[in-house]
Structures are given as structure tokens and as C-alpha cells.
């Protein structure tokens, strides 16, 4: 999700605009005419350093042999989320199982690629102005799971996503739905995504729009446990949400999950507001475009027809 994907510390073959299928590669990203790419070379590089050091690389080795020669996506992740050799080394010492276990997740990438071809095609069909920068799958300091922005594209923390089992027990599904969510952030208005002092309503709508988009194109939201954990409690949760809408302390509603415990009720409230907006709109194509291009959260809420406990299809 823009600052913290999926709240854990939390693209397409568009007709003549973009040709070719998404690829899983271990090289630099091709030009825009070649289609979206999932880059995994940083993971390969990390485990080369990791294995050579017997699973105990030093902070200097991680910095100079992994991060420094890594991809642009890894460098953005490092800058945006303070991923350094020392930070990785500290987390590796505290949670060695996170890094040894993360190797299993690489095995799902070929199938993830096949599914994303369909998912990204649907995004392009629903939103012809969509942009499709590369996805960078790298290894970080245990968080975030993933981040996405209109400027830098999408970065996924392999070890964090693999360890966050409550997102979805099936790792393959987890990757597909999370990447679909992050691609929504890539499409969103930069003026909204880059707001340094967002309100609870603003952030909930940003994340809710990404969850709605993920459901539309991949078949499920990224944080699917919220669907079951909030069932029957919509009125209770959303009545409490309303007086907090304008607050800039978002910690009660967003980005309060851990590896072991889900949270982020703002994601679900935002998703329901966005879904209400879509269901009330007579022109669904225009509504989907307005969801991704939203710049005025208050106006969007007013037009959505949402109220606490609303029954949605």
C-alpha cells in the first residue's frame, strides 16, 4: 500500500499501448514496449551472499555485496524503508528462520507469473490509462511486505511476505493478490499518495481503493482475513470510524499489524466505502477510473452513498 504495502509494517498487456507478456527475469528491466516484468535478481544475489557465509553474512557483506550492487528497485526499497546491511543482519540474527524459510517462496513465481498475465490484462481492460512499471522482489529487514508508488513502481520483501501467513495460507495466492494491490497504488494520483500528513479517511480510501482493485482484477483483496474477522461487525466498526475520519493519527486504523497478528481495520472500512461508490455508480467504467484518480477524499465519501453498516452486494 503506498507507504506500507498491505499494512504489515505491511499491470497489463494493454492493447497497442503495451505488448508482450510479463516475464520473470534476472536481468535489468526492458523498455516499456516489452511489458511488465517481475525482477528477482536481488533475491538470487542475496542468497548467493547468504549461502557463501553459511547463513550468517555480516552487515558489511550484506551492504557491499548485496545492497550496493542491487537493482534500482532494491535501492528504492533501501531508501524508503531503511533497508541496510546492518538492519538485515540484525533481523537475520533475531529471526534466522525467516530467511531460511523464504527460499520456498521462489518456487511459486512461475505460476504467479502465469496468473499475473491474466490479472494485469484485466487491469488494462478496466483502466486503459494504467502504468506497468516492474515489480522488484528483494530481501529486506523483515518489513515491509510490499510498497508501491506512481514514481518507483512496486517492491516486495520476499522474507516478509513469506512470513506473513495470515494474509493468505497459500503463498502463490498471497503473491498474486498483494502485487495486484500494489499495482493499484502505482495508478493512484501522486498528489494523494505522497501526502505527508494524511487523515484516517484519506489513508483508508487509498488502501481501500487498492483492495477493491485487487479484488476486481485478481479475485480477492490482499488482506482477506479482514473479510471474515469483520463479518457481522460492520455497524460497530464503522460507527467508531466516523469520528476518527479527520484525525491524522492513523495508528488506530492502519499499519498496526505484525507478522503474527492482523490489524488494519481502515483497509476494510475504506474498501467498503469504495465498493459502495462503485455499486452506486451508473457508469462502472467511469467509476473505476474515478476510484483510481481520486484526489478529494471528502468529496469521494460524500458521493459514495456509504454509511456505517451499509449492506453491499
Secondary structure, DSSP 8 states (H G I E B T S, - for coil): --SSBTT-------TTTS-S--EEESS----GGG--EEE-HHHHHHHHHHHHTTT---HHHIIIIIITTS-HHHHHHHHHHT--HHHHHHHHHH-HHHHHHGGGGGGGHHHHHHHHHHHHHHHHHH-TT-----EEEE--SS--SEEEETTTEEEEEHHHHHH-TTT-SSHHHHHHHHHHHHHHHHHS-HHHHT-SS--HHHHHHHHHHHHHHHHHHHSS-S-THHHHHTTT-HHHHHHHHHTTTT-S--TTTSS---SSS---HHHHHHHHHHHHHHHH-S-HHHHHHHHHT---HHHHHHHHT--TT----
